[in-house]
Amino acid sequence: MSVIIVMHEFDTPSPARTAPGPGRGVGSPVRRVHVAPAAPGTTDEPGPRTLCGKDTFAMRAAGPPTGSPWYPPEEADLVCPSCDAAMDED
């Protein structure tokens, strides 16, 4: 896998990532942390689905991983187990 992007799923769905300004969900607690491959031809836009198959449209990109593990350590208890398992397979 090439470029991946950490995604935040909020309790309150966020509008499209391209919407200007803070969206719904911003400031709300993160419900789950996922990972998505970058969209083809980009390094900073997530593809349409996370590794566990969820739609990324209503999520917010948290950015690329900054090391190992792929998720922010302070969010370890929020990591999607399916995304984490998919990352372990690579």
All heavy atoms as an XYZ file, in Angstrom:
650
protein
N       0.856     -1.171      0.000
C       0.000      0.000      0.000
C       0.897      1.227      0.000
O       1.914      1.270      0.670
C      -0.881     -0.021      1.245
C      -1.825      1.146      1.315
S      -2.850      1.117      2.797
C      -3.511     -0.522      2.730
N       0.495      2.220     -0.717
C       1.310      3.425     -0.791
C       0.898      4.405      0.300
O       1.098      4.158      1.467
C       1.222      4.031     -2.182
O      -0.121      4.250     -2.537
N       0.296      5.515     -0.068
C      -0.045      6.557      0.884
C      -1.361      6.236      1.589
O      -2.341      5.860      0.946
C      -0.151      7.917      0.169
C      -0.549      9.012      1.133
C       1.165      8.258     -0.518
N      -1.367      6.408      2.906
C      -2.595      6.220      3.682
C      -2.899      7.497      4.445
O      -2.007      8.311      4.698
C      -2.504      5.021      4.649
C      -1.344      5.208      5.623
C      -2.401      3.718      3.899
C      -1.346      4.233      6.763
N      -4.161      7.644      4.809
C      -4.622      8.833      5.524
C      -5.460      8.381      6.720
O      -6.361      7.552      6.578
C      -5.436      9.746      4.597
C      -4.534     10.206      3.442
C      -6.021     10.934      5.356
C      -5.244     10.943      2.346
N      -5.146      8.935      7.873
C      -5.912      8.650      9.087
C      -7.211      9.454      9.010
O      -7.211     10.634      8.676
C      -5.101      9.037     10.349
C      -5.928      8.802     11.606
C      -3.797      8.258     10.396
N      -8.326      8.793      9.307
C      -9.644      9.410      9.219
C     -10.335      9.367     10.578
O     -10.247      8.376     11.286
C     -10.511      8.658      8.199
C      -9.945      8.585      6.797
S      -9.787     10.180      5.994
C     -11.498     10.686      5.868
N     -11.036     10.458     10.907
C     -11.825     10.529     12.135
C     -13.301     10.404     11.806
O     -13.809     11.127     10.956
C     -11.594     11.855     12.861
C     -10.310     11.907     13.600
N      -9.718     13.079     13.957
C      -9.493     10.928     14.077
C      -8.601     12.822     14.616
N      -8.447     11.531     14.696
N     -13.951      9.484     12.483
C     -15.409      9.331     12.409
C     -15.967      9.941     13.686
O     -15.543      9.591     14.792
C     -15.765      7.850     12.320
C     -17.239      7.576     12.315
C     -17.558      6.090     12.307
O     -16.645      5.249     12.349
O     -18.757      5.776     12.284
N     -16.891     10.880     13.532
C     -17.459     11.582     14.682
C     -18.825     11.023     15.051
O     -19.489     10.390     14.236
C     -17.591     13.079     14.372
C     -16.265     13.752     14.171
C     -15.749     13.939     12.902
C     -15.527     14.196     15.253
C     -14.526     14.558     12.710
C     -14.291     14.810     15.084
C     -13.799     14.986     13.801
N     -19.245     11.297     16.295
C     -20.593     10.903     16.722
C     -21.633     11.602     15.864
O     -22.650     11.038     15.527
C     -20.821     11.246     18.197
C     -20.110     10.264     19.110
O     -19.970      9.085     18.732
O     -19.692     10.673     20.202
N     -21.368     12.861     15.516
C     -22.249     13.628     14.638
C     -21.587     13.665     13.275
O     -20.472     14.162     13.152
C     -22.412     15.079     15.144
O     -22.887     15.023     16.484
C     -23.373     15.857     14.279
N     -22.240     13.118     12.244
C     -21.589     13.087     10.926
C     -21.150     14.468     10.471
O     -21.827     15.459     10.689
C     -22.665     12.535     10.008
C     -23.606     11.818     10.898
C     -23.555     12.555     12.215
N     -20.006     14.504      9.852
C     -19.436     15.730      9.310
C     -19.873     15.874      7.857
O     -20.068     14.878      7.179
C     -17.912     15.621      9.392
O     -17.306     16.706      8.774
N     -20.042     17.096      7.349
C     -20.376     17.260      5.940
C     -19.175     16.923      5.071
O     -18.111     16.584      5.586
C     -20.745     18.731      5.828
C     -19.986     19.377      6.921
C     -19.924     18.362      8.035
N     -19.317     17.053      3.797
C     -18.250     16.738      2.862
C     -16.941     17.400      3.277
O     -16.930     18.513      3.780
C     -18.633     17.200      1.465
N     -15.838     16.723      3.046
C     -14.523     17.234      3.424
C     -14.195     18.556      2.749
O     -13.395     19.324      3.232
C     -13.450     16.219      3.035
C     -13.467     14.984      3.866
C     -12.343     14.068      3.445
N     -12.417     13.675      2.057
C     -13.107     12.649      1.587
N     -13.787     11.907      2.432
N     -13.116     12.360      0.316
N     -14.793     18.819      1.601
C     -14.448     20.020      0.848
C     -15.218     21.250      1.308
O     -14.972     22.338      0.824
C     -14.707     19.799     -0.653
O     -16.076     19.435     -0.825
C     -13.810     18.705     -1.195
N     -16.140     21.089      2.229
C     -16.921     22.234      2.706
C     -16.016     23.199      3.462
O     -15.190     22.785      4.262
C     -18.057     21.759      3.617
N     -16.155     24.502      3.223
C     -15.314     25.462      3.934
C     -15.717     25.579      5.397
O     -16.869     25.368      5.748
C     -15.574     26.774      3.188
C     -16.902     26.598      2.559
C     -17.058     25.128      2.282
N     -14.757     25.924      6.228
C     -15.034     26.143      7.641
C     -15.238     24.846      8.387
O     -15.244     23.774      7.815
N     -15.374     24.932      9.697
C     -15.562     23.721     10.487
C     -16.923     23.109     10.203
O     -17.913     23.806     10.029
C     -15.460     24.208     11.932
C     -15.753     25.659     11.872
C     -15.355     26.136     10.503
N     -16.946     21.817     10.112
C     -18.200     21.120      9.824
C     -18.807     20.536     11.071
O     -18.215     20.587     12.146
N     -19.992     19.981     10.912
C     -20.593     19.268     12.027
C     -19.632     18.159     12.405
O     -18.995     17.563     11.565
C     -21.929     18.663     11.618
C     -23.003     19.688     11.441
C     -24.296     19.051     11.038
N     -24.104     18.290      9.820
C     -24.818     17.250      9.464
N     -25.783     16.823     10.227
N     -24.578     16.609      8.352
N     -19.539     17.872     13.652
C     -18.618     16.857     14.117
C     -17.326     17.460     14.636
O     -16.709     16.915     15.531
N     -16.912     18.589     14.069
C     -15.692     19.225     14.548
C     -15.970     19.740     15.951
O     -16.930     20.459     16.179
C     -15.251     20.348     13.593
C     -14.057     21.085     14.162
C     -14.942     19.787     12.224
N     -15.158     19.372     16.879
C     -15.387     19.726     18.274
C     -16.142     18.629     19.007
O     -16.161     18.602     20.218
N     -16.784     17.741     18.257
C     -17.447     16.589     18.848
C     -16.402     15.511     19.110
O     -15.368     15.477     18.449
C     -18.498     16.016     17.890
O     -19.516     16.940     17.657
N     -16.685     14.644     20.030
C     -15.729     13.570     20.288
C     -15.586     12.646     19.076
O     -16.555     12.354     18.376
C     -16.337     12.806     21.458
C     -17.461     13.623     21.964
C     -17.830     14.600     20.904
N     -14.363     12.218     18.857
C     -14.106     11.242     17.798
C     -14.673      9.913     18.269
O     -14.396      9.468     19.388
C     -12.590     11.130     17.524
C     -12.302     10.012     16.530
C     -12.044     12.457     17.026
N     -15.481      9.300     17.420
C     -16.076      8.011     17.772
C     -15.145      6.861     17.421
O     -15.025      5.899     18.164
C     -17.409      7.827     17.066
C     -18.091      6.528     17.445
C     -19.492      6.467     16.965
N     -19.501      6.219     15.545
C     -20.587      6.006     14.836
N     -21.761      6.059     15.426
N     -20.522      5.782     13.556
N     -14.493      6.960     16.253
C     -13.644      5.876     15.786
C     -12.557      6.452     14.884
O     -12.772      7.436     14.188
C     -14.495      4.867     15.024
C     -13.837      3.608     14.602
C     -13.497      2.637     15.703
N     -14.667      2.045     16.321
C     -14.636      1.463     17.508
N     -13.530      1.415     18.186
N     -15.701      0.950     18.026
N     -11.375      5.848     14.910
C     -10.256      6.246     14.056
C     -10.065      5.152     13.014
O      -9.907      3.973     13.353
C      -8.965      6.444     14.877
C      -7.805      6.818     13.974
C      -9.175      7.506     15.941
N     -10.129      5.556     11.744
C      -9.987      4.630     10.617
C      -8.771      5.013      9.794
O      -8.152      6.050     10.025
C     -11.220      4.722      9.700
C     -12.493      4.328     10.363
N     -12.931      3.020     10.447
C     -13.447      5.085     10.974
C     -14.101      2.987     11.074
N     -14.437      4.227     11.407
N      -8.474      4.214      8.807
C      -7.418      4.532      7.853
C      -7.949      4.254      6.452
O      -8.709      3.309      6.232
C      -6.118      3.735      8.145
C      -6.297      2.259      7.943
C      -4.969      4.259      7.328
N      -7.586      5.142      5.515
C      -8.031      5.005      4.125
C      -6.839      5.201      3.204
O      -5.939      5.994      3.508
C      -9.100      6.053      3.809
N      -6.823      4.496      2.088
C      -5.788      4.774      1.102
C      -6.056      6.131      0.467
O      -7.204      6.576      0.396
C      -5.939      3.643      0.086
C      -7.320      3.124      0.273
C      -7.716      3.414      1.687
N      -5.003      6.783      0.028
C      -5.166      8.064     -0.662
C      -5.876      7.830     -1.987
O      -5.746      6.769     -2.609
C      -3.810      8.712     -0.903
N      -6.646      8.821     -2.411
C      -7.321      8.749     -3.704
C      -6.261      8.681     -4.805
O      -5.169      9.245     -4.659
C      -8.212      9.980     -3.896
N      -6.569      8.010     -5.898
C      -5.602      7.907     -6.990
C      -5.120      9.277     -7.454
O      -5.909     10.206     -7.603
C      -6.389      7.208     -8.105
C      -7.461      6.449     -7.388
C      -7.809      7.300     -6.190
N      -3.817      9.401     -7.620
C      -3.227     10.642     -8.092
C      -3.030     11.700     -7.033
O      -2.606     12.806     -7.341
N      -3.352     11.392     -5.761
C      -3.164     12.377     -4.682
C      -2.378     11.750     -3.546
O      -2.234     10.531     -3.464
C      -4.503     12.893     -4.116
O      -5.113     11.849     -3.343
C      -5.448     13.354     -5.203
N      -1.914     12.595     -2.675
C      -1.256     12.113     -1.457
C      -1.917     12.670     -0.208
O      -1.533     12.317      0.896
C       0.236     12.512     -1.435
O       0.330     13.935     -1.520
C       0.999     11.858     -2.568
N      -2.926     13.537     -0.398
C      -3.557     14.164      0.765
C      -5.075     14.083      0.772
O      -5.715     14.616      1.664
C      -3.115     15.614      0.898
C      -3.465     16.450     -0.322
O      -3.914     15.896     -1.336
O      -3.293     17.679     -0.252
N      -5.678     13.426     -0.208
C      -7.128     13.228     -0.245
C      -7.433     11.750     -0.082
O      -6.898     10.916     -0.816
C      -7.710     13.710     -1.574
C      -7.870     15.200     -1.678
C      -8.904     15.745     -0.703
O      -9.981     15.138     -0.517
O      -8.617     16.788     -0.094
N      -8.290     11.396      0.874
C      -8.610      9.981      1.059
C      -9.467      9.449     -0.078
O     -10.241     10.187     -0.692
C      -9.379      9.957      2.378
C      -9.941     11.326      2.512
C      -8.966     12.247      1.844
N      -9.315      8.176     -0.334
C     -10.181      7.493     -1.281
C     -11.585      7.392     -0.709
O     -11.850      7.839      0.415
N     -12.493      6.784     -1.443
C     -13.897      6.757     -1.020
C     -14.215      5.828      0.146
O     -15.242      5.985      0.788
C     -14.635      6.305     -2.271
C     -13.631      5.530     -3.048
C     -12.304      6.181     -2.759
N     -13.340      4.878      0.434
C     -13.622      3.896      1.490
C     -12.411      3.697      2.399
O     -11.273      3.737      1.956
C     -13.979      2.543      0.884
C     -15.181      2.573     -0.005
C     -16.370      2.051      0.722
N     -17.551      2.170     -0.137
C     -18.704      2.533      0.313
N     -18.872      2.804      1.583
N     -19.745      2.634     -0.487
N     -12.697      3.448      3.670
C     -11.644      3.082      4.612
C     -11.249      1.631      4.347
O     -11.911      0.930      3.567
C     -12.137      3.215      6.060
O     -13.209      2.288      6.259
C     -12.580      4.632      6.376
N     -10.213      1.168      5.010
C      -9.802     -0.224      4.834
C     -10.836     -1.203      5.354
O     -10.873     -2.349      4.919
C      -8.450     -0.471      5.516
C      -7.254      0.267      4.921
C      -5.977     -0.149      5.634
C      -7.135      0.026      3.428
N     -11.711     -0.748      6.240
C     -12.783     -1.620      6.737
C     -14.043     -1.511      5.890
O     -15.032     -2.188      6.156
C     -13.088     -1.317      8.206
S     -13.856      0.296      8.498
N     -14.016     -0.642      4.863
C     -15.146     -0.537      3.944
C     -16.119      0.589      4.213
O     -17.096      0.749      3.486
N     -15.873      1.404      5.240
C     -16.786      2.525      5.521
C     -16.559      3.661      4.536
O     -15.442      3.900      4.089
C     -16.597      3.029      6.946
C     -17.168      2.109      7.983
C     -17.288      2.842      9.294
C     -18.040      1.959     10.257
N     -19.196      2.601     10.792
N     -17.630      4.382      4.254
C     -17.583      5.542      3.376
C     -16.839      6.674      4.073
O     -17.154      7.025      5.209
C     -19.020      5.956      3.057
C     -19.137      7.050      2.035
O     -18.108      7.619      1.622
O     -20.271      7.341      1.623
N     -15.863      7.273      3.405
C     -15.086      8.366      4.004
C     -15.730      9.731      3.805
O     -15.267     10.723      4.369
C     -13.656      8.425      3.431
O     -13.728      8.686      2.027
C     -12.899      7.139      3.699
N     -16.789      9.808      3.038
C     -17.403     11.086      2.691
C     -17.772     11.917      3.917
O     -17.561     13.119      3.940
C     -18.639     10.859      1.820
C     -19.298     12.128      1.377
C     -18.731     12.911      0.382
C     -20.477     12.558      1.958
C     -19.328     14.084     -0.027
C     -21.081     13.735      1.553
C     -20.512     14.497      0.559
N     -18.316     11.286      4.948
C     -18.771     12.026      6.135
C     -17.718     12.070      7.239
O     -17.994     12.517      8.339
C     -20.055     11.408      6.662
N     -16.488     11.623      6.949
C     -15.408     11.656      7.933
C     -14.498     12.844      7.652
O     -14.571     13.463      6.601
C     -14.596     10.361      7.856
C     -15.373      9.134      8.230
S     -14.280      7.701      8.170
C     -15.482      6.394      8.368
N     -13.642     13.125      8.601
C     -12.637     14.178      8.442
C     -11.249     13.546      8.410
O     -10.928     12.705      9.252
C     -12.679     15.169      9.613
C     -13.839     16.098      9.580
C     -13.535     17.226      8.640
N     -14.558     18.254      8.790
C     -14.813     19.142      7.884
N     -14.147     19.159      6.767
N     -15.742     20.043      8.071
N     -10.451     13.974      7.466
C      -9.071     13.507      7.398
C      -8.278     14.113      8.545
O      -8.349     15.313      8.796
C      -8.458     13.879      6.060
N      -7.546     13.266      9.253
C      -6.693     13.727     10.342
C      -5.256     13.867      9.858
O      -4.412     14.347     10.589
C      -6.765     12.748     11.510
N      -4.999     13.442      8.631
C      -3.667     13.565      8.053
C      -2.995     12.226      7.904
O      -3.526     11.190      8.288
N      -1.802     12.253      7.335
C      -1.057     11.003      7.185
C      -0.505     10.547      8.522
O      -0.333     11.361      9.436
C       0.072     11.382      6.219
C       0.245     12.842      6.409
C      -1.111     13.392      6.765
N      -0.227      9.276      8.667
C       0.381      8.798      9.899
C       1.748      9.449     10.090
O       2.430      9.764      9.121
C       0.538      7.296      9.683
C      -0.246      6.973      8.478
C      -0.457      8.222      7.710
N       2.126      9.646     11.323
C       3.405     10.280     11.600
C       4.447      9.269     12.060
O       5.542      9.651     12.445
C       3.247     11.380     12.666
O       2.665     10.794     13.829
C       2.386     12.513     12.156
N       4.106      8.012     12.048
C       5.055      6.980     12.457
C       4.349      5.684     12.726
O       3.304      5.391     12.153
N       4.904      4.924     13.626
C       4.309      3.652     13.985
C       3.876      3.752     15.439
O       4.652      4.225     16.280
C       5.333      2.541     13.816
O       4.763      1.299     14.108
N       2.698      3.389     15.781
C       1.643      2.843     14.931
C       1.065      3.907     13.990
O       1.368      5.091     14.118
C       0.589      2.367     15.931
C       0.766      3.264     17.106
C       2.249      3.587     17.157
N       0.188      3.489     13.107
C      -0.376      4.390     12.093
C      -1.333      5.404     12.690
O      -1.585      6.444     12.104
C      -1.074      3.597     10.982
C      -2.223      2.742     11.454
C      -2.163      1.429     11.810
C      -3.586      3.135     11.625
N      -3.401      0.985     12.208
C      -4.296      2.015     12.097
C      -4.282      4.321     11.432
C      -5.664      2.049     12.368
C      -5.644      4.351     11.701
C      -6.321      3.210     12.160
N      -1.865      5.153     13.856
C      -2.836      6.047     14.497
C      -2.132      6.860     15.580
O      -1.085      6.464     16.084
C      -3.980      5.239     15.110
C      -3.508      4.097     15.977
C      -3.167      4.300     17.314
C      -3.368      2.819     15.451
C      -2.712      3.261     18.104
C      -2.905      1.772     16.236
C      -2.579      2.004     17.553
O      -2.115      0.979     18.342
N      -2.720      8.008     15.947
C      -2.145      8.784     17.047
C      -2.232      7.975     18.348
O      -3.295      7.437     18.676
C      -3.037     10.025     17.127
C      -3.715     10.106     15.801
C      -3.859      8.688     15.322
N      -1.141      7.840     19.076
C      -1.151      7.022     20.299
C      -2.242      7.409     21.293
O      -2.802      6.553     21.963
C       0.237      7.248     20.904
C       1.084      7.651     19.747
C       0.173      8.399     18.813
N      -2.568      8.702     21.362
C      -3.613      9.136     22.304
C      -5.006      8.685     21.881
O      -5.959      8.801     22.649
C      -3.574     10.659     22.500
C      -3.873     11.461     21.267
C      -2.659     11.729     20.368
O      -1.589     11.156     20.567
O      -2.820     12.539     19.437
N      -5.137      8.165     20.665
C      -6.428      7.671     20.175
C      -6.453      6.151     20.041
O      -7.332      5.591     19.395
C      -6.759      8.329     18.832
C      -6.951      9.821     18.950
C      -7.213     10.526     17.637
O      -6.886      9.997     16.559
O      -7.768     11.636     17.691
N      -5.528      5.477     20.698
C      -5.407      4.023     20.583
C      -6.691      3.286     20.949
O      -7.036      2.277     20.329
C      -4.251      3.515     21.452
N      -7.422      3.790     21.922
C      -8.651      3.118     22.345
C      -9.815      3.350     21.377
O     -10.878      2.758     21.537
C      -9.045      3.539     23.758
C      -9.253      5.038     23.917
O      -8.641      5.805     23.140
O     -10.019      5.433     24.806
N      -9.621      4.194     20.365
C     -10.678      4.496     19.388
C     -10.423      3.863     18.022
O     -11.223      4.027     17.102
C     -10.793      6.023     19.211
C     -11.088      6.824     20.470
C     -11.022      8.315     20.169
C     -12.444      6.446     21.030
N      -9.329      3.134     17.879
C      -8.943      2.569     16.587
C      -9.929      1.500     16.141
O     -10.323      0.628     16.921
C      -7.511      1.986     16.671
C      -7.169      1.167     15.443
C      -6.519      3.105     16.861
N     -10.321      1.577     14.881
C     -11.186      0.562     14.282
C     -10.402     -0.754     14.211
O      -9.328     -0.803     13.603
C     -11.584      1.010     12.878
S     -12.380     -0.282     11.887
N     -10.911     -1.809     14.814
C     -10.169     -3.069     14.818
C      -9.983     -3.646     13.407
O      -8.951     -4.249     13.130
C     -11.002     -4.006     15.694
C     -12.210     -3.259     16.105
C     -12.133     -1.858     15.604
N     -10.945     -3.438     12.531
C     -10.812     -3.963     11.165
C      -9.743     -3.219     10.382
O      -8.956     -3.822      9.645
C     -12.154     -3.877     10.425
O     -13.107     -4.689     11.071
N      -9.692     -1.890     10.520
C      -8.640     -1.109      9.857
C      -7.273     -1.489     10.411
O      -6.306     -1.647      9.662
C      -8.886      0.388     10.035
S     -10.206      1.062      9.002
N      -7.192     -1.663     11.722
C      -5.929     -2.023     12.347
C      -5.451     -3.384     11.859
O      -4.269     -3.575     11.553
C      -6.071     -1.999     13.866
C      -4.736     -1.960     14.587
O      -3.788     -1.326     14.072
O      -4.646     -2.566     15.670
N      -6.371     -4.342     11.765
C      -6.018     -5.672     11.262
C      -5.547     -5.608      9.810
O      -4.585     -6.278      9.436
C      -7.212     -6.623     11.397
N      -6.204     -4.779      9.001
C      -5.797     -4.628      7.604
C      -4.398     -4.011      7.512
O      -3.605     -4.382      6.644
C      -6.801     -3.773      6.837
N      -4.068     -3.101      8.394
C      -2.744     -2.487      8.393
C      -1.686     -3.515      8.829
O      -0.564     -3.481      8.336
C      -2.706     -1.282      9.325
C      -3.453     -0.081      8.804
S      -2.791      0.571      7.264
C      -1.226      1.233      7.831
N      -2.045     -4.426      9.722
C      -1.103     -5.458     10.179
C      -0.791     -6.458      9.073
O       0.250     -7.086      9.098
C      -1.656     -6.193     11.397
C      -1.550     -5.372     12.672
O      -0.775     -4.377     12.686
O      -2.236     -5.711     13.646
N      -1.699     -6.595      8.104
C      -1.498     -7.558      7.023
C      -0.452     -7.088      6.023
O       0.085     -7.880      5.280
C      -2.817     -7.820      6.292
C      -3.809     -8.575      7.140
C      -5.166     -8.709      6.482
O      -5.305     -8.315      5.305
O      -6.067     -9.232      7.136
N      -0.210     -5.777      5.966
C       0.756     -5.250      4.975
C       2.176     -5.470      5.368
O       2.604     -5.681      6.380
C       0.520     -3.747      4.744
C      -0.737     -3.526      3.928
O      -1.166     -4.452      3.246
O      -1.253     -2.405      3.991
